[in-house]
Amino acid sequence: MRVVNSSMYNKFTSSVNDVHGKLNKAMNKVSTGAAYENAAENPLAYYRGKQIDQLYQNTLSRNALIGDLKNRLSEQERGTYDIQQLLNGAKTAVQYLSDSTHNSDKNTVQTKRDELLQRAQSMVNNLNAQYGNYYVFGGNDVTSTPFSLSADGSILTFTHKFTDGKTETMTMTMRYDDQTKTYGYDIDPDEMDLILKAMTEQGRVDIGYGNINNPDTLLDTYTGGLNMLTGLTSDALKSMAPNDAKEAIKEGLNKSALGLTSISVMASDKYIKGDIDSGAYSKTLGELNTGMTVASQTLSRVYSDLGNKANLLDTTSKQLDSLEDSLTIQYKDILGADPYEAIMEMYSYQYSYSAALKVGSNLMQSSLFDFLA
């Protein structure tokens, strides 16, 4: 009977492949830090780890969203502050012109009028502030340029894309009523309906704050430009009867930083043209001076509200950071491999594999037993 090494080779090959597979597994354990590769090795630990991983990924997503929201709120705060500073400058100009010794010279009035118009245009530029590709004062519409102001400062245009996909343009025209001797925005009733609709839209976001089953407890992260100017929040407008809300909006716009500044421009134009006398002009400026003080307080309140939201986001972000750390520790405790043990295991299989390869090289040589009968 002839004896050969075929059976020995087959058994050896099987053993070497087994050691090589264990080496690869040990190397994966070192590189990934995971104790198990699949559910079959430890079903309870594996699926518990999957649950923790889902929570961890959700926490990361919320934290990333908070970073974006914080930057957007920061731009809103900056825009509100800049408009308030522009308003303070406009108030100084109005106070200067309210003195009869200054407004008696039409050239001086023209110079201050141009300054006031420039301040009004700058306010609109701030209302069109962007963070990345988003218009931060666009409310729920972050893609359309929301505001524009006519060259003479009398027509404010608001463009908004609603949630139904339709883009609407609303026009607010500053006019002077000869009978009541007052200034104010003239707004088409249908367009006022659209303005109210836009100002009551909300962008509540689940960032780990509040109860997702109760949307009213979630943070409203959008502030429209008209909401900021008037100081009327979406919640406040929703709590009013529609007609009352529309009246509040119109009054708020007339008494807003932009509205009062636009009135000062129109009043100056009428005075320069001789349509009103110095007495009426000085009276209007006095009322504007008082109104601008109130408008500045409104902007301060909005600025404070935005700051409170930013602080809440900071607190929530810190809580999510803590949760990330906690979930990481839990995950390692359940599915993590001991690094020292994994390295020792890898080196052990590496030595075994190297030794097996050396044995294999000797087995491959011809043996005298192959020729025995």
Disulfide bonds with the S-S distance in Angstrom:
none
